[in-house]
Amino acid sequence: MPDIETFRTLVRAEGTRLYRDLPWRRTRDPYEIWLSEVMLQQTQVVRVMTRWGEWLECFPTVEALARASVSDVLAAWQGMGYNRRALALKSAAEAVVSDYDGAFPRETAQLKALPGIGPATAQGIRAFAFDLPGVYLETNVRTVLLHHFFPDVPGVPDRELTPLAEASCPARAGETGEGPYAMPQDADDTPRSWYYAMLDYGAYLKKTIPNPSRRSSSYTRQSRFEGSRRQKRAHIVRMLLDAQASGRPGLVLEEVRAGLNDMEIGAGRDTVSSDEVASILADLVREGFARAEGDVWSIA
């Protein structure tokens, strides 16, 4: 097992060699960095590079996102995975505007209190926007820690990775490195640059060796999407958005069912029942994606 300083020197060197010049690394705007963190949770970097810029063209500031309609936000999010993340983005933007006058808080507890922001996203904002130290445990960071400190050890829990992430992260500029964080090796050794190095080195490791992050106890394989209820929900949201875009007030249940069945039959699967469609629509209304007026369903 390497000592922390040897490990830090190696990671910094690899980070320099493997550095990726991504557009969200050219900003310190916490809104833009937060958006990249959410988009990167389940979407490949190359796709986020396009969609991140497109989103900012629609909603260039946190205030613009807070003011936007649910339908506009969902339309901009299409193809980026879970629609609930788009609603959480809008809800968190509203909270930042109403509670903090549009200025993102810096404290971990305040960030985690915002809708949809968990520990990793909170620390990503802190590190990349504000250059503040902390424990940023996401899949690439876990990969690096597991590869160097837990070779061939299965089921490693985050509680064993956390002190290593904390001890290897440099203290903020001007601090001594006393306490839980490392003494910066030079002026360029900051939380922001350190975690960029960890991300890029971890991405490289996953391409060159069997993915070490699978040995984390927090590793989960994403559930099957094709034919799932999640796919049906996403398809209904798209149908309701298309209906709105065409000027229609919405769709009746049998129109929604017909659209779903076109998808299911085209994929060689069984058709869906009216009860299943009604159940999905009820979920979408309860979660704020859709609304019902009489027997017509529309996007919220």
Secondary structure as a PSIPRED ss2 file (coil, helix, strand):
# PSIPRED VFORMAT (PSIPRED V4.0)

   1 M C   1.000  0.000  0.000
   2 P C   1.000  0.000  0.000
   3 D C   1.000  0.000  0.000
   4 I H   0.000  1.000  0.000
   5 E H   0.000  1.000  0.000
   6 T H   0.000  1.000  0.000
   7 F H   0.000  1.000  0.000
   8 R H   0.000  1.000  0.000
   9 T H   0.000  1.000  0.000
  10 L H   0.000  1.000  0.000
  11 V H   0.000  1.000  0.000
  12 R H   0.000  1.000  0.000
  13 A H   0.000  1.000  0.000
  14 E H   0.000  1.000  0.000
  15 G H   0.000  1.000  0.000
  16 T H   0.000  1.000  0.000
  17 R H   0.000  1.000  0.000
  18 L H   0.000  1.000  0.000
  19 Y C   1.000  0.000  0.000
  20 R C   1.000  0.000  0.000
  21 D C   1.000  0.000  0.000
  22 L C   1.000  0.000  0.000
  23 P H   0.000  1.000  0.000
  24 W H   0.000  1.000  0.000
  25 R H   0.000  1.000  0.000
  26 R H   0.000  1.000  0.000
  27 T C   1.000  0.000  0.000
  28 R C   1.000  0.000  0.000
  29 D C   1.000  0.000  0.000
  30 P H   0.000  1.000  0.000
  31 Y H   0.000  1.000  0.000
  32 E H   0.000  1.000  0.000
  33 I H   0.000  1.000  0.000
  34 W H   0.000  1.000  0.000
  35 L H   0.000  1.000  0.000
  36 S H   0.000  1.000  0.000
  37 E H   0.000  1.000  0.000
  38 V H   0.000  1.000  0.000
  39 M H   0.000  1.000  0.000
  40 L C   1.000  0.000  0.000
  41 Q C   1.000  0.000  0.000
  42 Q C   1.000  0.000  0.000
  43 T C   1.000  0.000  0.000
  44 Q C   1.000  0.000  0.000
  45 V H   0.000  1.000  0.000
  46 V H   0.000  1.000  0.000
  47 R H   0.000  1.000  0.000
  48 V H   0.000  1.000  0.000
  49 M H   0.000  1.000  0.000
  50 T H   0.000  1.000  0.000
  51 R H   0.000  1.000  0.000
  52 W H   0.000  1.000  0.000
  53 G H   0.000  1.000  0.000
  54 E H   0.000  1.000  0.000
  55 W H   0.000  1.000  0.000
  56 L H   0.000  1.000  0.000
  57 E H   0.000  1.000  0.000
  58 C H   0.000  1.000  0.000
  59 F C   1.000  0.000  0.000
  60 P C   1.000  0.000  0.000
  61 T C   1.000  0.000  0.000
  62 V H   0.000  1.000  0.000
  63 E H   0.000  1.000  0.000
  64 A H   0.000  1.000  0.000
  65 L H   0.000  1.000  0.000
  66 A H   0.000  1.000  0.000
  67 R H   0.000  1.000  0.000
  68 A C   1.000  0.000  0.000
  69 S C   1.000  0.000  0.000
  70 V H   0.000  1.000  0.000
  71 S H   0.000  1.000  0.000
  72 D H   0.000  1.000  0.000
  73 V H   0.000  1.000  0.000
  74 L H   0.000  1.000  0.000
  75 A H   0.000  1.000  0.000
  76 A H   0.000  1.000  0.000
  77 W H   0.000  1.000  0.000
  78 Q C   1.000  0.000  0.000
  79 G C   1.000  0.000  0.000
  80 M C   1.000  0.000  0.000
  81 G C   1.000  0.000  0.000
  82 Y C   1.000  0.000  0.000
  83 N H   0.000  1.000  0.000
  84 R H   0.000  1.000  0.000
  85 R H   0.000  1.000  0.000
  86 A H   0.000  1.000  0.000
  87 L H   0.000  1.000  0.000
  88 A H   0.000  1.000  0.000
  89 L H   0.000  1.000  0.000
  90 K H   0.000  1.000  0.000
  91 S H   0.000  1.000  0.000
  92 A H   0.000  1.000  0.000
  93 A H   0.000  1.000  0.000
  94 E H   0.000  1.000  0.000
  95 A H   0.000  1.000  0.000
  96 V H   0.000  1.000  0.000
  97 V H   0.000  1.000  0.000
  98 S H   0.000  1.000  0.000
  99 D H   0.000  1.000  0.000
 100 Y H   0.000  1.000  0.000
 101 D C   1.000  0.000  0.000
 102 G C   1.000  0.000  0.000
 103 A C   1.000  0.000  0.000
 104 F C   1.000  0.000  0.000
 105 P C   1.000  0.000  0.000
 106 R C   1.000  0.000  0.000
 107 E C   1.000  0.000  0.000
 108 T H   0.000  1.000  0.000
 109 A H   0.000  1.000  0.000
 110 Q H   0.000  1.000  0.000
 111 L H   0.000  1.000  0.000
 112 K H   0.000  1.000  0.000
 113 A C   1.000  0.000  0.000
 114 L C   1.000  0.000  0.000
 115 P C   1.000  0.000  0.000
 116 G C   1.000  0.000  0.000
 117 I C   1.000  0.000  0.000
 118 G C   1.000  0.000  0.000
 119 P H   0.000  1.000  0.000
 120 A H   0.000  1.000  0.000
 121 T H   0.000  1.000  0.000
 122 A H   0.000  1.000  0.000
 123 Q H   0.000  1.000  0.000
 124 G H   0.000  1.000  0.000
 125 I H   0.000  1.000  0.000
 126 R H   0.000  1.000  0.000
 127 A H   0.000  1.000  0.000
 128 F H   0.000  1.000  0.000
 129 A H   0.000  1.000  0.000
 130 F H   0.000  1.000  0.000
 131 D C   1.000  0.000  0.000
 132 L C   1.000  0.000  0.000
 133 P C   1.000  0.000  0.000
 134 G C   1.000  0.000  0.000
 135 V C   1.000  0.000  0.000
 136 Y C   1.000  0.000  0.000
 137 L C   1.000  0.000  0.000
 138 E C   1.000  0.000  0.000
 139 T H   0.000  1.000  0.000
 140 N H   0.000  1.000  0.000
 141 V H   0.000  1.000  0.000
 142 R H   0.000  1.000  0.000
 143 T H   0.000  1.000  0.000
 144 V H   0.000  1.000  0.000
 145 L H   0.000  1.000  0.000
 146 L H   0.000  1.000  0.000
 147 H H   0.000  1.000  0.000
 148 H H   0.000  1.000  0.000
 149 F H   0.000  1.000  0.000
 150 F C   1.000  0.000  0.000
 151 P C   1.000  0.000  0.000
 152 D C   1.000  0.000  0.000
 153 V C   1.000  0.000  0.000
 154 P C   1.000  0.000  0.000
 155 G C   1.000  0.000  0.000
 156 V E   0.000  0.000  1.000
 157 P C   1.000  0.000  0.000
 158 D H   0.000  1.000  0.000
 159 R H   0.000  1.000  0.000
 160 E H   0.000  1.000  0.000
 161 L H   0.000  1.000  0.000
 162 T H   0.000  1.000  0.000
 163 P H   0.000  1.000  0.000
 164 L H   0.000  1.000  0.000
 165 A H   0.000  1.000  0.000
 166 E H   0.000  1.000  0.000
 167 A H   0.000  1.000  0.000
 168 S H   0.000  1.000  0.000
 169 C C   1.000  0.000  0.000
 170 P E   0.000  0.000  1.000
 171 A C   1.000  0.000  0.000
 172 R C   1.000  0.000  0.000
 173 A C   1.000  0.000  0.000
 174 G C   1.000  0.000  0.000
 175 E C   1.000  0.000  0.000
 176 T C   1.000  0.000  0.000
 177 G C   1.000  0.000  0.000
 178 E C   1.000  0.000  0.000
 179 G C   1.000  0.000  0.000
 180 P C   1.000  0.000  0.000
 181 Y C   1.000  0.000  0.000
 182 A E   0.000  0.000  1.000
 183 M C   1.000  0.000  0.000
 184 P C   1.000  0.000  0.000
 185 Q C   1.000  0.000  0.000
 186 D C   1.000  0.000  0.000
 187 A C   1.000  0.000  0.000
 188 D C   1.000  0.000  0.000
 189 D C   1.000  0.000  0.000
 190 T C   1.000  0.000  0.000
 191 P H   0.000  1.000  0.000
 192 R H   0.000  1.000  0.000
 193 S H   0.000  1.000  0.000
 194 W H   0.000  1.000  0.000
 195 Y H   0.000  1.000  0.000
 196 Y H   0.000  1.000  0.000
 197 A H   0.000  1.000  0.000
 198 M H   0.000  1.000  0.000
 199 L H   0.000  1.000  0.000
 200 D H   0.000  1.000  0.000
 201 Y H   0.000  1.000  0.000
 202 G H   0.000  1.000  0.000
 203 A H   0.000  1.000  0.000
 204 Y H   0.000  1.000  0.000
 205 L H   0.000  1.000  0.000
 206 K H   0.000  1.000  0.000
 207 K H   0.000  1.000  0.000
 208 T H   0.000  1.000  0.000
 209 I C   1.000  0.000  0.000
 210 P C   1.000  0.000  0.000
 211 N C   1.000  0.000  0.000
 212 P H   0.000  1.000  0.000
 213 S H   0.000  1.000  0.000
 214 R H   0.000  1.000  0.000
 215 R H   0.000  1.000  0.000
 216 S E   0.000  0.000  1.000
 217 S C   1.000  0.000  0.000
 218 S C   1.000  0.000  0.000
 219 Y C   1.000  0.000  0.000
 220 T C   1.000  0.000  0.000
 221 R C   1.000  0.000  0.000
 222 Q C   1.000  0.000  0.000
 223 S C   1.000  0.000  0.000
 224 R C   1.000  0.000  0.000
 225 F C   1.000  0.000  0.000
 226 E C   1.000  0.000  0.000
 227 G C   1.000  0.000  0.000
 228 S C   1.000  0.000  0.000
 229 R H   0.000  1.000  0.000
 230 R H   0.000  1.000  0.000
 231 Q H   0.000  1.000  0.000
 232 K H   0.000  1.000  0.000
 233 R H   0.000  1.000  0.000
 234 A H   0.000  1.000  0.000
 235 H H   0.000  1.000  0.000
 236 I H   0.000  1.000  0.000
 237 V H   0.000  1.000  0.000
 238 R H   0.000  1.000  0.000
 239 M H   0.000  1.000  0.000
 240 L H   0.000  1.000  0.000
 241 L H   0.000  1.000  0.000
 242 D H   0.000  1.000  0.000
 243 A H   0.000  1.000  0.000
 244 Q H   0.000  1.000  0.000
 245 A H   0.000  1.000  0.000
 246 S C   1.000  0.000  0.000
 247 G C   1.000  0.000  0.000
 248 R C   1.000  0.000  0.000
 249 P C   1.000  0.000  0.000
 250 G C   1.000  0.000  0.000
 251 L E   0.000  0.000  1.000
 252 V E   0.000  0.000  1.000
 253 L H   0.000  1.000  0.000
 254 E H   0.000  1.000  0.000
 255 E H   0.000  1.000  0.000
 256 V H   0.000  1.000  0.000
 257 R H   0.000  1.000  0.000
 258 A H   0.000  1.000  0.000
 259 G H   0.000  1.000  0.000
 260 L H   0.000  1.000  0.000
 261 N H   0.000  1.000  0.000
 262 D H   0.000  1.000  0.000
 263 M H   0.000  1.000  0.000
 264 E H   0.000  1.000  0.000
 265 I H   0.000  1.000  0.000
 266 G H   0.000  1.000  0.000
 267 A C   1.000  0.000  0.000
 268 G C   1.000  0.000  0.000
 269 R C   1.000  0.000  0.000
 270 D C   1.000  0.000  0.000
 271 T C   1.000  0.000  0.000
 272 V C   1.000  0.000  0.000
 273 S C   1.000  0.000  0.000
 274 S H   0.000  1.000  0.000
 275 D H   0.000  1.000  0.000
 276 E H   0.000  1.000  0.000
 277 V H   0.000  1.000  0.000
 278 A H   0.000  1.000  0.000
 279 S H   0.000  1.000  0.000
 280 I H   0.000  1.000  0.000
 281 L H   0.000  1.000  0.000
 282 A H   0.000  1.000  0.000
 283 D H   0.000  1.000  0.000
 284 L H   0.000  1.000  0.000
 285 V H   0.000  1.000  0.000
 286 R H   0.000  1.000  0.000
 287 E C   1.000  0.000  0.000
 288 G C   1.000  0.000  0.000
 289 F C   1.000  0.000  0.000
 290 A E   0.000  0.000  1.000
 291 R E   0.000  0.000  1.000
 292 A E   0.000  0.000  1.000
 293 E E   0.000  0.000  1.000
 294 G C   1.000  0.000  0.000
 295 D C   1.000  0.000  0.000
 296 V E   0.000  0.000  1.000
 297 W E   0.000  0.000  1.000
 298 S E   0.000  0.000  1.000
 299 I E   0.000  0.000  1.000
 300 A C   1.000  0.000  0.000
